[in-house]
Amino acid sequence: MAVHSSALVSQTGNNPFLRFVAALSTLAGWCSAGMIVAAIVITCQMIVVRFVLNGSTVWQTEAVVYLVIAATLVGLPYVQRLRGHVNVDLIPLALSRRPRFFMALLTLALSIAIVTVMLFYGYEYWHYAWSRGWKSDTVWGVPLWIPYLSIPVGFGLLLLQLVADLVALLLGYDMPFGQEDR
């Protein structure tokens, strides 16, 4: 298990909103990990059925694909909370306190705007699949609203985590880019 320093994890202080969002993001991370484990178990079962029992598989490949995609989307807020996304911090390292703060505000505002657009269109896509009864074109024929639900859920939780990061930055619970002032 990885140990994260306080500079790498979003800070919540005693703020109930920030603590709630942190708990929700952590729960999403656990759900994402569970989906990855389920995908691994299904893959192992598929290997046994195909190569040991010499049988055919119907649903396993599709289920694994949907689980891995859902795990990626639902895990987004947890990765954001842990500051696990790829960062290039050359510019923030070179800046003094005030410009670094404004750069963090700009970065969070742009991220919130982009994720809001993704959430809107992701919800719209999910709703089309749900309202029109779309099913996959496979033998399993899974209703597509089920796997597509991970799109608005993942981006919705990521948006919530980004808003919490912005609130933490504005309230002084978190430092811009996780860096202490020089």
C-alpha positions as a LaTeX table, in Angstrom:
\begin{tabular}{lrrr}
\hline
Residue & $x$ (\AA) & $y$ (\AA) & $z$ (\AA) \\
\hline
Met1 & 0.00 & 0.00 & 0.00 \\
Ala2 & 1.38 & 3.37 & $-0.98$ \\
Val3 & 1.86 & 6.03 & 1.64 \\
His4 & 1.02 & 9.55 & 0.53 \\
Ser5 & 2.42 & 12.65 & 2.13 \\
Ser6 & $-0.04$ & 15.34 & 3.14 \\
Ala7 & 1.20 & 17.53 & 0.28 \\
Leu8 & 0.05 & 14.95 & $-2.26$ \\
Val9 & $-3.47$ & 14.36 & $-0.92$ \\
Ser10 & $-6.12$ & 17.05 & $-1.04$ \\
Gln11 & $-6.56$ & 18.59 & 2.39 \\
Thr12 & $-9.96$ & 18.84 & 4.07 \\
Gly13 & $-9.36$ & 20.29 & 7.53 \\
Asn14 & $-12.57$ & 20.09 & 9.55 \\
Asn15 & $-14.74$ & 21.33 & 6.68 \\
Pro16 & $-17.77$ & 18.99 & 6.42 \\
Phe17 & $-18.19$ & 19.51 & 2.65 \\
Leu18 & $-14.53$ & 18.74 & 1.96 \\
Arg19 & $-14.60$ & 15.71 & 4.26 \\
Phe20 & $-17.77$ & 14.40 & 2.58 \\
Val21 & $-16.30$ & 14.78 & $-0.90$ \\
Ala22 & $-13.05$ & 13.14 & 0.24 \\
Ala23 & $-15.03$ & 10.20 & 1.65 \\
Leu24 & $-17.07$ & 9.95 & $-1.56$ \\
Ser25 & $-13.92$ & 10.02 & $-3.70$ \\
Thr26 & $-12.34$ & 7.34 & $-1.51$ \\
Leu27 & $-15.47$ & 5.19 & $-1.83$ \\
Ala28 & $-15.29$ & 5.65 & $-5.61$ \\
Gly29 & $-11.66$ & 4.50 & $-5.49$ \\
Trp30 & $-12.63$ & 1.37 & $-3.59$ \\
Cys31 & $-15.46$ & 0.67 & $-6.07$ \\
Ser32 & $-13.01$ & 1.14 & $-8.92$ \\
Ala33 & $-10.57$ & $-1.29$ & $-7.32$ \\
Gly34 & $-13.42$ & $-3.77$ & $-6.85$ \\
Met35 & $-14.28$ & $-3.52$ & $-10.54$ \\
Ile36 & $-10.66$ & $-4.23$ & $-11.48$ \\
Val37 & $-10.63$ & $-7.29$ & $-9.18$ \\
Ala38 & $-13.93$ & $-8.48$ & $-10.68$ \\
Ala39 & $-12.49$ & $-8.05$ & $-14.19$ \\
Ile40 & $-9.43$ & $-10.13$ & $-13.21$ \\
Val41 & $-11.59$ & $-12.89$ & $-11.70$ \\
Ile42 & $-13.81$ & $-12.96$ & $-14.81$ \\
Thr43 & $-10.73$ & $-13.10$ & $-17.04$ \\
Cys44 & $-9.37$ & $-16.05$ & $-15.05$ \\
Gln45 & $-12.75$ & $-17.80$ & $-15.28$ \\
Met46 & $-12.80$ & $-17.16$ & $-19.02$ \\
Ile47 & $-9.34$ & $-18.71$ & $-19.41$ \\
Val48 & $-10.42$ & $-21.81$ & $-17.50$ \\
Val49 & $-13.61$ & $-22.17$ & $-19.56$ \\
Arg50 & $-11.84$ & $-21.70$ & $-22.90$ \\
Phe51 & $-8.56$ & $-23.54$ & $-22.45$ \\
Val52 & $-9.18$ & $-26.06$ & $-19.68$ \\
Leu53 & $-12.82$ & $-27.00$ & $-20.25$ \\
Asn54 & $-12.64$ & $-26.30$ & $-24.01$ \\
Gly55 & $-15.91$ & $-24.37$ & $-23.86$ \\
Ser56 & $-17.09$ & $-21.13$ & $-25.33$ \\
Thr57 & $-17.57$ & $-17.87$ & $-23.53$ \\
Val58 & $-20.50$ & $-15.56$ & $-24.12$ \\
Trp59 & $-20.43$ & $-12.62$ & $-21.74$ \\
Gln60 & $-16.95$ & $-12.56$ & $-20.22$ \\
Thr61 & $-15.03$ & $-10.43$ & $-22.73$ \\
Glu62 & $-17.75$ & $-7.80$ & $-22.88$ \\
Ala63 & $-18.08$ & $-7.72$ & $-19.08$ \\
Val64 & $-14.33$ & $-7.28$ & $-18.63$ \\
Val65 & $-14.23$ & $-4.40$ & $-21.13$ \\
Tyr66 & $-17.16$ & $-2.64$ & $-19.43$ \\
Leu67 & $-15.68$ & $-3.19$ & $-15.96$ \\
Val68 & $-12.26$ & $-1.80$ & $-16.88$ \\
Ile69 & $-13.78$ & 1.26 & $-18.57$ \\
Ala70 & $-16.11$ & 1.84 & $-15.60$ \\
Ala71 & $-13.21$ & 1.39 & $-13.16$ \\
Thr72 & $-11.25$ & 4.04 & $-15.05$ \\
Leu73 & $-14.11$ & 6.55 & $-15.02$ \\
Val74 & $-15.32$ & 5.91 & $-11.47$ \\
Gly75 & $-11.71$ & 6.01 & $-10.21$ \\
Leu76 & $-11.11$ & 9.53 & $-11.57$ \\
Pro77 & $-12.09$ & 11.43 & $-8.38$ \\
Tyr78 & $-9.92$ & 9.21 & $-6.20$ \\
Val79 & $-6.91$ & 9.77 & $-8.43$ \\
Gln80 & $-7.60$ & 13.53 & $-8.37$ \\
Arg81 & $-7.87$ & 13.46 & $-4.58$ \\
Leu82 & $-4.49$ & 11.72 & $-4.32$ \\
Arg83 & $-3.01$ & 14.05 & $-6.95$ \\
Gly84 & $-2.17$ & 10.96 & $-8.97$ \\
His85 & $-2.57$ & 12.47 & $-12.43$ \\
Val86 & 0.55 & 13.20 & $-14.41$ \\
Asn87 & 1.88 & 16.61 & $-13.44$ \\
Val88 & 4.45 & 18.84 & $-15.01$ \\
Asp89 & 5.28 & 21.24 & $-12.22$ \\
Leu90 & 8.22 & 23.11 & $-13.69$ \\
Ile91 & 6.26 & 26.35 & $-14.03$ \\
Pro92 & 4.58 & 26.21 & $-10.58$ \\
Leu93 & 7.97 & 25.48 & $-9.01$ \\
Ala94 & 9.42 & 28.59 & $-10.65$ \\
Leu95 & 6.59 & 30.89 & $-9.59$ \\
Ser96 & 6.27 & 32.75 & $-6.34$ \\
Arg97 & 3.29 & 32.36 & $-4.00$ \\
Arg98 & 0.76 & 34.74 & $-5.58$ \\
Pro99 & 1.21 & 33.79 & $-9.27$ \\
Arg100 & 1.19 & 30.10 & $-8.28$ \\
Phe101 & $-2.14$ & 30.66 & $-6.48$ \\
Phe102 & $-3.70$ & 32.32 & $-9.55$ \\
Met103 & $-2.33$ & 29.61 & $-11.82$ \\
Ala104 & $-3.94$ & 26.99 & $-9.58$ \\
Leu105 & $-7.24$ & 28.89 & $-9.71$ \\
Leu106 & $-7.08$ & 29.08 & $-13.50$ \\
Thr107 & $-6.17$ & 25.40 & $-13.81$ \\
Leu108 & $-9.02$ & 24.32 & $-11.54$ \\
Ala109 & $-11.52$ & 26.62 & $-13.26$ \\
Leu110 & $-10.59$ & 25.27 & $-16.71$ \\
Ser111 & $-10.70$ & 21.69 & $-15.42$ \\
Ile112 & $-14.14$ & 22.29 & $-13.91$ \\
Ala113 & $-15.37$ & 23.77 & $-17.20$ \\
Ile114 & $-14.08$ & 20.85 & $-19.28$ \\
Val115 & $-15.39$ & 18.20 & $-16.89$ \\
Thr116 & $-18.77$ & 19.95 & $-16.77$ \\
Val117 & $-19.01$ & 19.67 & $-20.57$ \\
Met118 & $-17.99$ & 16.00 & $-20.38$ \\
Leu119 & $-20.60$ & 15.40 & $-17.66$ \\
Phe120 & $-23.33$ & 17.08 & $-19.72$ \\
Tyr121 & $-22.65$ & 15.07 & $-22.86$ \\
Gly122 & $-21.97$ & 11.90 & $-20.88$ \\
Tyr123 & $-25.33$ & 12.21 & $-19.17$ \\
Glu124 & $-27.01$ & 12.91 & $-22.51$ \\
Tyr125 & $-25.41$ & 9.81 & $-24.06$ \\
Trp126 & $-26.41$ & 7.65 & $-21.07$ \\
His127 & $-29.97$ & 9.01 & $-21.22$ \\
Tyr128 & $-30.27$ & 8.19 & $-24.93$ \\
Ala129 & $-29.20$ & 4.61 & $-24.24$ \\
Trp130 & $-31.63$ & 4.33 & $-21.33$ \\
Ser131 & $-34.67$ & 5.99 & $-22.94$ \\
Arg132 & $-34.26$ & 4.22 & $-26.29$ \\
Gly133 & $-33.53$ & 0.79 & $-24.83$ \\
Trp134 & $-30.16$ & 0.36 & $-26.57$ \\
Lys135 & $-28.57$ & $-3.06$ & $-26.22$ \\
Ser136 & $-25.16$ & $-4.31$ & $-27.25$ \\
Asp137 & $-24.94$ & $-6.16$ & $-30.56$ \\
Thr138 & $-23.57$ & $-9.29$ & $-28.93$ \\
Val139 & $-25.04$ & $-12.60$ & $-27.83$ \\
Trp140 & $-25.19$ & $-11.30$ & $-24.28$ \\
Gly141 & $-27.16$ & $-8.21$ & $-25.38$ \\
Val142 & $-26.56$ & $-6.18$ & $-22.25$ \\
Pro143 & $-28.69$ & $-3.01$ & $-21.93$ \\
Leu144 & $-26.14$ & $-0.31$ & $-22.68$ \\
Trp145 & $-27.46$ & 2.15 & $-20.11$ \\
Ile146 & $-25.81$ & $-0.01$ & $-17.44$ \\
Pro147 & $-22.19$ & 0.32 & $-18.61$ \\
Tyr148 & $-22.80$ & 3.85 & $-19.93$ \\
Leu149 & $-23.90$ & 4.94 & $-16.45$ \\
Ser150 & $-20.23$ & 5.05 & $-15.47$ \\
Ile151 & $-19.75$ & 8.08 & $-17.74$ \\
Pro152 & $-21.98$ & 10.57 & $-15.87$ \\
Val153 & $-21.17$ & 8.99 & $-12.49$ \\
Gly154 & $-17.41$ & 9.18 & $-13.05$ \\
Phe155 & $-17.40$ & 12.70 & $-14.44$ \\
Gly156 & $-19.95$ & 13.86 & $-11.83$ \\
Leu157 & $-17.75$ & 12.61 & $-8.99$ \\
Leu158 & $-14.66$ & 14.11 & $-10.64$ \\
Leu159 & $-16.46$ & 17.45 & $-10.94$ \\
Leu160 & $-17.38$ & 17.28 & $-7.27$ \\
Gln161 & $-13.75$ & 16.55 & $-6.33$ \\
Leu162 & $-12.50$ & 19.43 & $-8.48$ \\
Val163 & $-14.99$ & 21.81 & $-6.83$ \\
Ala164 & $-13.81$ & 20.56 & $-3.44$ \\
Asp165 & $-10.20$ & 21.18 & $-4.50$ \\
Leu166 & $-11.15$ & 24.72 & $-5.51$ \\
Val167 & $-12.95$ & 25.31 & $-2.19$ \\
Ala168 & $-9.96$ & 23.90 & $-0.27$ \\
Leu169 & $-7.63$ & 26.21 & $-2.18$ \\
Leu170 & $-9.82$ & 29.28 & $-1.59$ \\
Leu171 & $-10.27$ & 28.50 & 2.12 \\
Gly172 & $-6.54$ & 27.90 & 2.58 \\
Tyr173 & $-6.80$ & 24.20 & 3.48 \\
Asp174 & $-4.75$ & 23.24 & 0.45 \\
Met175 & $-1.68$ & 24.79 & $-1.13$ \\
Pro176 & $-1.54$ & 25.53 & $-4.89$ \\
Phe177 & $-0.19$ & 22.44 & $-6.65$ \\
Gly178 & 0.41 & 20.88 & $-3.22$ \\
Gln179 & 3.50 & 23.05 & $-2.72$ \\
Glu180 & 4.29 & 24.82 & 0.51 \\
Asp181 & 4.99 & 28.54 & 0.28 \\
Arg182 & 8.62 & 29.51 & $-0.18$ \\
\hline
\end{tabular}
